[in-house]
Structures are given as structure tokens and as C-alpha cells.
Amino acid sequence: MGSPDDTTVQAAGCVLWRRSPVTGELEVCLVHRPKYDDWSWPKGKLKRGEEALAGALREVAEETGCRAVPGAELPTQRYLANGRPKRVRYWAAEAVTCEFSPTDEVDRVLWLTPAAARARLTQPHDRPLVDALLALPAPESGTRTCSLRKRSVT
């Protein structure tokens, strides 16, 4: 007989952060998924055999156009999605370079203060990750920047 994890959807994502190019304050990235009309963290299902951190960084790149440097692992989220148990592992990740292009899966990204992100997140189970990020030691402000350039879709 299989274990309970046999039916659990395995996913991974990141709480993507940067220093505001204007104020230098911490900002986090949320993605808008038109299929669900919701705001969430960049995340997605793992491919067969894919390591969770590799999947998290792949999803960040696919959904936001950002290359990110992973940091500390954040609390794992467990919830039901479409009637199936889902387990999502998260990491804090600093956005290094970004070039967002809207897709059918993600049509918008927002860089928000942690308080604004907490208020904008659609699912209550996503909100504790803001506090988990803020509880980490303050990241060093390096020379990396992320200038998000939104391309128009024609």
C-alpha cells in the first residue's frame, strides 16, 4: 500500500524579494494568475524527479522572468487544492535580474512592501510566509538590482 505522500501534489516556490530601486526598502513579488484571478507567490508543481529547490527557482524564472539567488528555506505550506492534499516548499530568494513577459499562466507581477503583499495575497495560508521572511536576519544590501521591465503584449 502506498504512503499518503503518493497522492500529495508536490510543489515549490519562492518568496522573491529585492530592495526597491527607488527607496531601498524591502519589496516582495506577487504573481497574478488569470485562471484563478488570484495573487500568490511564484510557485508550481515539481517535475518528476526534480529537486524542490531547483523546481522553485525554475518556477520563479518561468512566472516572473527573474533569476534568483536562494536563501533560507521557509515554512512548508500544506493545504487542499482541488480536493487533493498539496505540499509546497518555499525559499526566500533574492531577485538578481528580471525581465517579465506576461503569459497565459501569469499576466501580472507586483513588487510590494511586505505589509501591502500580506493584504494583497488571496489565500490566507500564503500570508504567514511574509512574517517568515521578515523573521530572517536582515539581508545584506548588495550591488545587485532588479529592474523589472514590463513588455507590452501585441
C-alpha positions as CSV (number, residue, x, y, z in Angstrom):
1,M,0.0,0.0,0.0
2,G,1.3,3.5,-0.9
3,S,2.2,6.2,1.6
4,P,0.0,9.4,2.0
5,D,2.6,11.3,0.0
6,D,1.8,9.2,-3.1
7,T,-1.3,11.3,-3.6
8,T,0.0,14.6,-2.3
9,V,0.8,17.2,-5.0
10,Q,4.4,18.2,-4.6
11,A,5.2,21.8,-5.4
12,A,7.8,24.5,-4.6
13,G,8.2,28.2,-4.9
14,C,9.9,31.3,-3.5
15,V,9.1,34.4,-1.6
16,L,11.0,36.6,-4.1
17,W,12.5,39.8,-2.7
18,R,14.5,42.8,-3.7
19,R,15.5,46.2,-2.5
20,S,13.3,48.9,-4.1
21,P,15.2,50.7,-6.8
22,V,13.6,53.9,-5.5
23,T,13.5,53.7,-1.7
24,G,15.9,50.9,-0.9
25,E,13.2,49.3,1.2
26,L,12.4,45.6,1.1
27,E,9.8,44.6,-1.6
28,V,8.4,41.1,-2.4
29,C,7.0,39.9,-5.6
30,L,3.4,38.6,-6.1
31,V,2.1,37.0,-9.3
32,H,-1.4,37.2,-10.7
33,R,-2.8,34.1,-12.2
34,P,-5.7,34.9,-14.5
35,K,-7.1,31.3,-14.5
36,Y,-7.8,31.7,-10.7
37,D,-7.9,35.5,-10.6
38,D,-5.7,35.4,-7.6
39,W,-2.4,36.9,-6.2
40,S,0.1,34.4,-4.9
41,W,3.8,33.6,-4.5
42,P,5.6,32.3,-7.6
43,K,5.3,28.5,-7.3
44,G,4.4,25.4,-9.2
45,K,4.3,21.6,-9.3
46,L,7.6,19.7,-9.4
47,K,8.5,17.7,-12.4
48,R,9.1,14.0,-11.9
49,G,12.5,13.6,-10.1
50,E,13.0,17.3,-9.8
51,E,14.6,18.6,-6.6
52,A,12.4,21.0,-4.7
53,L,14.8,24.0,-4.7
54,A,15.5,23.5,-8.4
55,G,11.8,23.5,-9.1
56,A,11.3,26.6,-7.0
57,L,13.9,28.5,-9.0
58,R,12.5,27.2,-12.3
59,E,9.0,28.4,-11.4
60,V,10.3,31.8,-10.3
61,A,12.1,32.1,-13.7
62,E,9.0,30.9,-15.7
63,E,6.5,33.0,-13.8
64,T,8.4,36.3,-13.1
65,G,11.3,36.3,-15.6
66,C,13.7,36.7,-12.6
67,R,16.9,34.9,-11.9
68,A,17.1,34.5,-8.2
69,V,19.6,33.6,-5.5
70,P,18.1,31.3,-3.0
71,G,18.4,31.9,0.7
72,A,16.8,30.2,3.8
73,E,14.1,27.6,3.4
74,L,10.8,29.0,4.7
75,P,7.9,27.0,6.3
76,T,6.3,24.4,4.1
77,Q,2.6,25.0,3.4
78,R,0.1,22.2,3.3
79,Y,-3.4,22.6,2.1
80,L,-6.1,21.1,-0.1
81,A,-6.2,22.2,-3.8
82,N,-9.0,20.9,-5.9
83,G,-9.7,18.2,-3.2
84,R,-6.2,16.9,-3.2
85,P,-3.5,17.5,-0.5
86,K,-0.8,19.8,-1.7
87,R,2.6,20.4,-0.1
88,V,4.6,23.5,-1.2
89,R,8.1,24.0,0.0
90,Y,9.3,27.7,-0.1
91,W,12.6,29.5,0.0
92,A,13.4,33.2,0.4
93,A,15.2,34.2,-2.8
94,E,16.7,37.5,-3.9
95,A,15.8,38.7,-7.4
96,V,19.1,39.4,-9.3
97,T,17.9,40.2,-12.8
98,C,14.3,40.3,-14.0
99,E,12.5,40.7,-17.3
100,F,8.8,40.0,-17.0
101,S,6.8,38.9,-20.0
102,P,3.0,38.2,-19.5
103,T,1.8,34.7,-20.2
104,D,-1.5,32.8,-20.0
105,E,-0.4,31.4,-16.6
106,V,0.8,34.7,-15.1
107,D,-0.3,38.0,-16.6
108,R,1.0,40.5,-14.0
109,V,3.6,40.8,-11.2
110,L,3.7,43.3,-8.4
111,W,6.6,44.4,-6.2
112,L,5.0,45.4,-2.9
113,T,6.1,46.2,0.6
114,P,5.6,43.2,2.9
115,A,2.5,44.8,4.5
116,A,0.9,45.5,1.1
117,A,1.8,42.0,-0.1
118,R,0.2,40.4,3.0
119,A,-3.0,42.4,2.3
120,R,-3.0,41.5,-1.4
121,L,-2.4,37.8,-1.1
122,T,-5.6,36.0,-2.0
123,Q,-5.1,32.8,0.1
124,P,-4.8,33.2,3.9
125,H,-2.3,30.3,4.0
126,D,0.2,32.3,2.0
127,R,0.3,35.2,4.4
128,P,2.5,33.7,7.2
129,L,5.3,33.5,4.7
130,V,5.6,37.3,4.8
131,D,6.3,37.0,8.5
132,A,8.7,34.1,8.0
133,L,10.7,36.2,5.5
134,L,10.7,39.2,7.9
135,A,11.9,37.0,10.8
136,L,15.1,36.1,8.9
137,P,18.3,38.1,9.6
138,A,18.3,41.2,7.5
139,P,19.7,40.5,4.1
140,E,22.8,42.4,3.1
141,S,22.2,45.2,0.6
142,G,24.5,44.2,-2.2
143,T,25.1,45.7,-5.6
144,R,22.5,43.5,-7.3
145,T,19.4,45.2,-8.6
146,C,16.3,44.0,-10.3
147,S,14.8,46.4,-12.8
148,L,11.6,44.9,-13.9
149,R,10.7,46.0,-17.4
150,K,7.2,45.1,-18.4
151,R,6.8,44.3,-22.1
152,S,3.6,45.1,-23.8
153,V,1.8,42.2,-25.5
154,T,0.6,42.8,-29.0
